[in-house]
Every structure is written in C-alpha cells, then in structure tokens.
Amino acid sequence: MYPTITTKLQWLKMIQVKNCSRIINDDICPCATNLRKLYLKKPQIHQPSLRAERQIEVALKKYEECFTP
C-alpha cells in the first residue's frame, strides 16, 4: 500500500504541531494532541469532509489559545 499525496500532507501538518507547556491530567498539551488526531482522521462516509474541516478549525483555535498567556 502506497501513501497518497493527501496522506503525506496530513502527516506533514501533524508533525508540525508543537506542544505547549500546559499539563492537564498527566497529558502534555491536550489541545495539540487533539489537533494531531484530527489532522490524521479520515472522514467517514456519512460524515462530510466539511464537518471534519470545521472540527479542525475549532481545534486550531483552541491550539492557538494555548500559546497565548
């Protein structure tokens, strides 16, 4: 099985997400962890890709708020 261009782009986005200094419930930067998972998530058949993109936008806003003091 060979990776597609989309898979490679998702992987590159995922590895560029950095952790902040917050630790919540023994989890280092849960907002970054959640964003990484959403980048690698494949949209299901009954879930349109627009909904997945919206979830990424919301998680990205939370991720950006993590770095603001």
N, C-alpha and C positions, 0 to 999 in steps of 0.2 A: 504494500500500500504506500503510495507516494503522497506527500503533503501538497496541498493546493496553495495557490497564491493567497487566498483568503486565510487559510490556516497559518501561513507564515506571518502575515500581517497581524493577526490576532496574537500570535506568540510574541512578536516584537513589541506590541503595545503592552502586553502583560509584563515583560521583563523590564520595561522602563518605569514601572510604578515603584516608587521608593517608600520605605516605611517612615513614619513619623516617630516621635519619642514617646507617644502615649502607650500605656499598657493597661488594658481593661480585661479583667477576669483571666489573667495569665495569657492573654493573646496580644501579641505585639501589633499595634495599629490595625484594629479590625476593619477600619474603613478602607485601607489599602488591600487587605485580604479579600474583602467583598468585591472590590473593583477588579482585582485579578481574576476572581472566579467568573465574574460577568463577562470579562473580555474573552474567556475561553469557552463560555457556554454557547452551545448550538441552539438556535431557536427550534422549538418543536413544531410539528406540522400544524397543530391547532393554535399555536402562538405566533402571530405575525412578527416579522422582523422589526417592525416599527415599535412594537411593545418592548422588545429586547433593547433596542436603541434608547428608548425612553428610560429604561431601568439603568442603563449605563450612564445617561446624562445625570440622573438623580444621584447615583453613587459617585460620580465625578465631582459634583457639587459638595457632597459630604467629605470627599477626599481633600478637596481644596480648603475646606473649612478646618480640617485637621491641622494644617500648617499655619493658619493664622492664629496669633496669640490672643 
